[in-house]
């Protein structure tokens, strides 16, 4: 196989809405130049990447959901222009005659030429077949919808120009390989990592992995260079005194597992069996093997004092045995089971008692509470149907969820924080957005900072009075504001929030087959050193 692309490509890292700022900071911490990065909604573009940079990003990014590289633009309004444009694309870099592939249309602005995503994909497939058959005199690559070796994606604009992207990872990077039952509803792993950065648990100022360092190893004799790397990304005192994090409703353990993986310096790509770029005609296996050895050299050894100091600092409490079993099995697959402490309890106070008894840590520093869906106890679903079979009288989402039950639970969590956590500890609350800030503050007894809110259509719903007055009208026009979720983070010092779009993740109702798109309102505390970017501060 060839080892070098014929030309550099622009690499696109897609992320959940609202994580762009943190993803931008993550790429800078890896050693990418700020001028090389272009930030847009739900993605960051890295200009002029080589193969090693593509491998590095696919392996180490904790915040990217998927990674693509742009190979060209194809006009779809006329087949002759399409066939000519196919000749300018260097297909041999990523797609060979013996490969299988599929095409997906991610976005399409309908126009007078194309109104269907399937038709747009068919046109691109015709262009590929024509190029391989008539220009290269080769058998066209075969289409495989179930398990393609190469995944192509197109974005069609209003002028009927398709931007052709190649998926470098295959399955989504955010679908971590350690997850035992990924179908169990839980917070998205990339969202969890972003919140950990926001609250100061993770840090961009002390990067664990560096592309210049990896490139230096590749350009020299890696066998002896790997032994000379500085594997201590954190100072000795900081690494041996890693803060404890307690998830009171741990679910399938995503929050705790991502925290432990960061602390143990284990990257997300470590659990992937195979990346899509390994199927490309151009693949540098030597550089990729050095990348994996570089990862092993940076991980915390399981026999070290640093590893022993992490044991018992990731504490989860869960009522549901199926979720707890998934947490244990996922932790085992991730190789961090001996760092975790999961406790099953019917009542929260019993779980805290057991966790305290089993904990090796003298002090709990972070409290995470992903509040479950709590419906009105008096609510009964109306299954009446009209004569033609259409349901009538379906209650609104607001009547299904009980503000009183959430308020009571928040008061209990406030007592838990006061009794079991130090005054300088930080708390992350994740709950449905109909619980407005004043109600949460009154129930939880801690002051919360300003923030922002979005519904499922992406409409900005500011709640602070200093913002525009048309938000009430927007809220009234929103069809389903009760399927939002907010993330509050409490602290006694400062508050800031990122002035960009929020992230989304999907949770599933435990009591029915319904599913909701949960949209997030993130309130985060300031770090010791303010991070650069579009940030608003609100001193308390």
C-alpha positions in Angstrom: 0.0 0.0 0.0 1.0 3.6 -0.6 1.9 5.6 2.5 1.4 9.2 1.4 -1.6 11.1 0.1 -1.1 12.7 -3.3 -2.2 16.0 -1.8 -3.3 17.3 1.6 -7.0 17.4 2.5 -9.2 19.5 4.8 -10.3 17.3 7.7 -13.8 18.0 9.2 -14.5 17.1 12.8 -18.2 17.0 13.5 -19.5 17.4 17.0 -22.7 17.9 19.0 -24.1 21.4 18.8 -22.5 23.5 21.5 -19.2 21.6 21.8 -17.5 23.6 19.0 -15.7 25.8 21.5 -14.3 23.0 23.6 -13.4 21.0 20.4 -11.5 24.0 19.1 -9.6 24.2 22.4 -8.9 20.5 22.3 -7.4 20.7 18.8 -5.2 23.6 20.0 -4.0 21.6 23.0 -3.0 18.8 20.5 -0.6 21.2 18.9 -2.7 22.4 15.9 -2.1 26.0 14.9 -5.1 28.3 15.6 -4.9 29.7 12.0 -5.3 26.1 10.7 -8.7 25.7 12.4 -12.1 27.0 11.1 -15.0 26.9 13.5 -18.6 26.5 12.3 -21.9 25.2 13.7 -21.4 21.6 14.9 -18.0 21.2 13.3 -14.3 22.3 13.1 -12.4 22.2 9.9 -8.6 21.6 10.0 -7.0 22.8 6.8 -4.3 20.9 4.9 -4.0 17.7 6.9 -1.7 14.8 6.2 -2.3 11.1 7.0 -0.6 11.2 10.4 -2.8 14.1 11.5 -5.9 12.2 10.4 -4.8 9.2 12.4 -4.0 11.3 15.4 -7.4 13.1 15.4 -9.4 9.9 14.9 -7.6 8.2 17.7 -7.4 10.9 20.4 -10.3 13.4 20.1 -12.7 12.9 23.0 -15.1 15.6 21.7 -15.6 14.8 18.0 -18.5 12.6 17.0 -17.2 11.8 13.6 -14.3 12.8 11.3 -14.4 13.3 7.6 -12.0 14.7 5.0 -13.2 16.7 2.0 -12.1 15.4 -1.4 -13.9 17.6 -3.9 -17.1 19.3 -5.2 -19.4 17.7 -7.7 -22.0 19.7 -9.8 -25.2 17.6 -9.9 -27.3 19.8 -12.2 -25.8 18.2 -15.3 -24.3 14.8 -15.9 -21.6 16.0 -18.2 -20.3 18.4 -15.6 -20.5 15.7 -13.0 -18.5 13.2 -15.0 -15.8 15.9 -15.7 -15.6 16.8 -12.0 -15.1 13.2 -11.1 -11.8 13.2 -13.1 -10.3 15.9 -10.8 -10.8 13.7 -7.7 -7.9 11.5 -6.7 -10.0 8.4 -6.0 -6.9 6.2 -5.5 -6.3 7.9 -2.1 -9.3 6.4 -0.5 -11.4 4.2 -2.9 -10.1 1.3 -5.0 -11.7 -0.9 -7.5 -11.8 -3.8 -5.0 -13.4 -1.7 -2.2 -17.1 -1.7 -1.2 -18.7 1.7 -0.4 -21.9 3.5 0.3 -23.1 7.1 -0.1 -25.2 9.0 2.3 -26.6 12.5 1.8 -26.3 14.3 5.1 -27.9 17.6 4.0 -29.8 18.8 1.0 -31.1 22.2 0.1 -33.9 21.4 -2.4 -33.7 23.1 -5.7 -35.2 22.9 -9.2 -32.8 20.0 -10.1 -32.9 17.7 -7.0 -35.5 17.3 -4.4 -34.5 13.9 -3.0 -31.5 12.8 -1.1 -31.6 9.3 -2.7 -31.5 10.8 -6.1 -28.5 12.9 -5.2 -26.7 9.8 -4.0 -27.6 8.0 -7.2 -26.1 10.8 -9.3 -22.8 10.6 -7.4 -22.8 6.8 -7.7 -23.3 7.2 -11.5 -20.3 9.6 -11.6 -18.1 7.1 -9.7 -19.1 4.2 -12.0 -18.5 6.2 -15.1 -15.0 7.4 -13.9 -13.8 3.9 -13.0 -15.2 2.2 -16.1 -14.5 4.8 -18.8 -11.5 6.8 -17.5 -9.6 4.2 -15.5 -10.8 1.0 -17.4 -11.4 -0.6 -14.0 -14.2 -2.5 -12.5 -16.3 0.1 -10.4 -16.2 -0.5 -6.7 -19.3 -2.3 -5.4 -22.0 -0.7 -3.3 -22.6 -2.3 0.1 -25.3 -0.8 2.4 -24.7 -3.1 5.4 -21.0 -3.2 5.9 -19.2 -0.9 3.5 -15.4 -0.5 3.7 -15.6 3.1 2.7 -18.4 5.5 3.6 -18.9 8.6 1.5 -21.1 11.6 2.4 -22.4 14.5 0.4 -23.8 17.9 1.4 -25.8 19.5 -1.4 -26.1 23.3 -1.4 -28.7 25.5 -3.0 -26.7 25.7 -6.3 -26.9 21.9 -6.6 -23.2 21.5 -5.8 -22.3 18.5 -3.7 -19.4 18.6 -1.3 -18.0 15.0 -1.2 -16.7 13.8 2.2 -15.0 10.6 3.1 -15.7 9.1 6.6 -12.3 8.2 8.1 -13.5 6.4 11.2 -16.3 4.2 10.0 -18.8 4.0 12.9 -19.2 7.2 15.0 -16.3 8.0 17.3 -18.8 9.0 20.0 -20.1 5.4 20.0 -17.3 4.2 22.3 -16.2 0.7 21.9 -16.3 0.0 25.6 -20.1 0.4 25.9 -21.7 -3.0 26.7 -25.3 -1.9 26.0 -25.2 1.3 24.0 -29.0 1.2 23.5 -29.5 2.1 27.2 -30.4 5.8 27.3 -27.5 7.8 28.8 -25.7 11.0 28.2 -23.6 11.2 25.0 -19.9 10.4 25.9 -18.7 13.5 24.0 -21.2 15.6 26.0 -19.9 14.2 29.2 -16.3 14.9 28.3 -17.2 18.5 27.4 -18.9 19.1 30.8 -15.8 17.6 32.5 -13.7 20.2 30.7 -16.2 23.0 31.6 -16.1 22.3 35.3 -12.3 22.0 35.5 -12.1 18.3 36.0 -10.3 17.9 32.7 -7.8 20.5 31.4 -6.7 21.8 28.1 -3.7 23.4 29.6 -2.0 20.1 30.4 -2.5 18.0 27.2 -2.1 14.3 27.6 -1.2 13.7 23.9 0.6 16.0 21.5 0.8 15.7 17.7 4.3 17.3 17.4 5.5 14.7 19.9 3.9 11.8 17.9 5.3 13.2 14.6 8.7 13.4 16.1 8.6 9.8 17.0 7.4 8.9 13.5 10.2 10.8 11.9 12.9 9.1 13.9 13.6 5.6 15.1 10.5 5.1 17.2 11.8 2.0 19.0 14.1 4.0 21.3 12.3 7.4 21.1 9.2 6.0 22.9 11.2 5.1 25.9 12.3 8.7 26.3 8.9 10.4 26.2 7.7 12.4 29.2 4.7 10.3 30.2 3.6 12.6 33.0 1.1 14.9 31.5 0.2 16.2 34.9 2.5 17.1 37.7 3.1 14.3 40.3 1.2 16.1 43.0 -1.8 16.7 40.7 -1.9 13.2 39.3 -1.7 11.5 42.7 -4.4 13.8 44.1 -7.0 13.4 41.4 -10.4 14.6 42.7 -13.2 12.1 43.4 -16.4 12.2 41.3 -19.7 10.8 42.5 -22.6 10.2 40.2 -25.8 9.8 42.3 -27.9 8.4 39.3 -25.1 6.8 37.3 -27.2 5.0 34.7 -24.9 2.9 32.5 -21.9 4.7 33.9 -20.9 6.9 30.9 -20.0 10.0 33.0 -17.8 8.0 35.4 -16.1 5.9 32.8 -15.2 8.9 30.7 -13.8 10.5 33.8 -11.7 7.5 34.6 -10.4 7.1 31.0 -9.3 10.7 31.1 -7.5 10.3 34.4 -5.9 7.0 33.2 -4.8 8.7 30.0 -6.7 6.2 27.8 -7.9 7.7 24.5 -11.2 6.9 22.8 -9.6 5.2 19.8 -7.9 2.6 22.0 -11.2 0.6 22.0 -11.9 0.6 18.3 -11.2 -2.6 16.5 -10.8 -1.0 13.1 -11.0 2.4 11.5 -12.3 3.1 8.0 -9.0 4.6 6.9 -7.4 1.2 7.3 -9.3 0.1 4.2 -8.1 3.0 2.0 -5.6 2.2 -0.8 -3.4 4.8 0.8 -2.7 3.6 4.3 0.5 4.1 6.4 0.4 1.0 8.6 3.9 1.8 10.1 2.8 5.3 11.3 -0.5 3.8 12.7 1.4 1.1 14.6 3.7 3.8 16.1 0.6 5.7 17.1 -0.6 2.8 19.1 2.8 2.3 20.7 2.9 6.0 21.5 -0.5 5.6 23.3 0.8 2.7 25.3 3.8 4.7 26.4 1.6 7.6 27.7 -1.0 5.4 29.6 -0.7 5.1 33.3 0.7 1.7 34.1 -1.6 -0.5 36.2 1.2 -1.3 38.6 2.2 2.4 39.3 1.4 4.4 42.4 -0.5 6.8 40.2 -2.9 4.1 39.1 -3.4 2.9 42.7 -4.2 6.5 43.8 -7.1 6.5 41.3 -8.8 3.4 42.8 -12.2 4.1 44.3 -12.4 7.7 43.1 -15.1 7.1 40.5 -18.3 6.3 42.5 -21.7 5.5 41.1 -25.0 4.8 42.7 -27.8 3.2 40.7 -31.1 1.6 41.5 -31.6 -0.4 38.2 -29.6 -3.6 38.1 -29.6 -3.8 34.3 -27.9 -0.4 34.1 -25.5 -1.3 36.9 -24.6 -4.5 35.1 -23.9 -2.5 31.9 -21.7 -0.1 34.0 -19.7 -3.0 35.3 -19.3 -4.7 32.0 -18.4 -1.5 30.2 -15.8 -0.7 32.8 -14.3 -4.1 32.4 -14.1 -3.7 28.6 -12.5 -0.3 29.2 -9.9 -1.9 31.5 -10.7 0.4 34.4 -12.9 -1.8 36.5 -10.6 -1.7 39.6 -10.8 2.1 39.6 -14.6 2.1 39.8 -17.0 1.8 42.8 -20.6 1.1 41.8 -23.3 0.7 44.4 -26.8 -0.6 44.0 -29.4 0.8 46.3 -33.2 1.2 46.4 -32.9 4.5 48.2 -30.3 7.2 47.7 -29.4 7.5 51.3 -28.5 3.8 51.4 -26.4 4.1 48.3 -24.5 7.0 49.8 -23.9 5.1 53.0 -22.5 2.1 51.1 -20.5 4.3 48.9 -19.0 6.1 51.9 -18.1 2.8 53.5 -16.4 1.5 50.3 -14.7 4.7 49.3 -11.0 5.0 49.6 -11.2 8.8 49.3 -11.5 11.1 52.3 -13.2 13.8 50.3 -15.7 13.9 47.5 -15.1 16.8 45.1 -17.7 16.5 42.3 -21.3 15.6 42.6 -23.2 14.6 39.4 -26.9 14.2 39.4 -28.6 13.1 36.2 -32.2 13.4 37.4 -34.5 10.6 36.0 -37.8 11.3 34.4 -40.4 11.7 37.1 -43.9 11.8 36.0 -46.9 13.1 37.8 -48.1 10.3 40.1 -51.8 11.2 39.3 -51.2 11.2 35.6 -52.9 8.4 33.7 -52.4 8.1 29.9 -55.5 8.7 27.8 -55.7 5.9 25.3 -59.2 6.9 23.9 -59.4 6.8 20.2 -61.8 8.3 17.7 -63.8 6.2 15.3 -61.2 6.4 12.6 -58.4 5.3 14.9 -56.7 8.6 15.5 -55.8 9.2 19.2 -57.6 12.0 20.9 -57.0 13.7 24.2 -53.3 13.0 24.4 -51.8 14.9 27.3 -49.0 17.4 26.8 -45.5 16.7 27.9 -45.9 19.3 30.7 -48.6 17.2 32.4 -46.5 14.1 32.3 -43.6 15.4 34.3 -44.0 16.6 37.9 -42.3 19.8 39.0 -43.2 19.0 42.6 -41.4 15.7 42.5 -38.3 17.3 41.0 -38.4 20.1 43.5 -38.6 17.6 46.4 -35.6 15.6 44.9 -33.6 18.8 44.5 -34.1 19.6 48.2 -32.9 16.2 49.1 -29.8 16.6 46.9 -29.1 19.9 48.6 -29.0 18.1 51.9 -26.8 15.4 50.4 -24.3 18.1 49.2 -24.3 19.9 52.5 -23.7 16.7 54.5 -21.3 14.7 52.3 -19.5 17.2 50.1 -17.1 20.0 51.1 -18.1 23.6 50.6 -15.8 24.0 47.6 -17.2 21.0 45.7 -18.9 21.3 42.4 -22.3 20.0 41.4 -23.7 19.1 38.0 -27.4 18.9 37.7 -29.1 17.5 34.6 -32.9 17.9 34.5 -35.8 18.8 32.2 -35.9 22.4 31.1 -39.4 23.2 32.4 -37.6 23.5 35.8 -36.7 27.1 35.4 -33.7 28.7 37.1 -35.5 30.3 40.0 -37.3 27.1 40.9 -34.0 25.1 40.8 -32.2 27.8 42.9 -35.0 27.8 45.5 -35.2 24.0 45.7 -31.4 23.3 45.6 -30.5 26.3 47.8 -27.5 27.3 45.7 -27.3 30.3 43.4 -27.1 29.5 39.7 -25.6 31.7 37.0 -27.1 33.0 33.8 -27.5 30.7 30.9 -29.2 29.9 27.6 -31.7 27.4 26.3 -32.6 25.9 22.9 -35.5 23.9 21.8 -35.3 21.0 19.4 -35.5 23.3 16.3 -32.5 25.3 17.5 -34.4 28.4 18.5 -32.5 30.5 21.1 -34.5 30.9 24.3 -32.7 33.3 26.6 -34.1 33.4 30.1 -32.1 36.2 31.6 -34.0 39.6 31.6 -31.1 41.5 30.0 -31.5 39.6 26.8 -34.1 40.4 24.1 -37.8 40.5 25.0 -39.0 38.4 22.1 -38.0 35.2 23.9 -41.4 34.8 25.5 -42.9 34.8 22.0 -40.3 32.3 20.9 -41.1 30.0 23.8 -44.8 30.2 23.0 -44.2 29.3 19.4 -42.0 26.4 20.4 -44.0 23.2 19.9 -42.2 21.1 22.5 -40.1 23.0 25.0 -40.6 20.3 27.6 -38.3 17.9 25.8 -35.3 20.1 26.6 -32.8 19.3 29.3 -30.7 21.7 31.3 -27.3 21.1 32.8 -26.6 23.3 35.9 -23.3 23.4 37.6 -23.1 24.9 41.0 -20.1 26.6 42.7 -19.5 29.2 45.3 -17.3 31.5 43.2 -17.8 32.4 39.6 -20.0 31.5 36.6 -19.5 31.7 32.9 -21.2 30.1 29.9 -20.2 29.7 26.3 -22.0 32.0 23.9 -22.7 29.4 21.2 -25.1 26.6 20.4 -25.7 23.9 23.0 -25.3 20.2 22.7 -28.0 17.6 22.3 -28.2 14.0 23.4 -31.0 11.4 23.3 -32.5 9.8 26.3 -35.2 7.2 26.3 -38.3 7.0 28.5 -38.0 4.1 31.0 -41.8 3.8 31.3 -42.8 3.7 27.6 -41.4 3.2 24.1 -41.4 7.0 23.6 -38.1 8.7 22.9 -37.2 12.4 23.4 -34.6 14.7 22.0 -33.1 16.2 25.2 -31.6 19.6 24.5 -29.1 21.0 26.9 -28.6 24.3 28.8 -25.1 24.3 30.3 -24.2 26.3 33.3 -20.5 25.9 34.1 -18.0 27.3 36.7 -14.9 29.2 35.8 -11.5 27.5 35.8 -8.6 28.8 37.8 -7.3 30.3 34.5 -10.0 31.6 32.1 -10.0 29.9 28.8 -9.9 32.0 25.6 -12.9 32.4 23.4 -16.3 33.9 23.3 -17.1 33.7 27.0 -19.3 35.9 29.2 -18.4 36.2 32.9 -20.8 36.8 35.7 -19.2 37.3 39.1 -21.2 36.1 42.1 
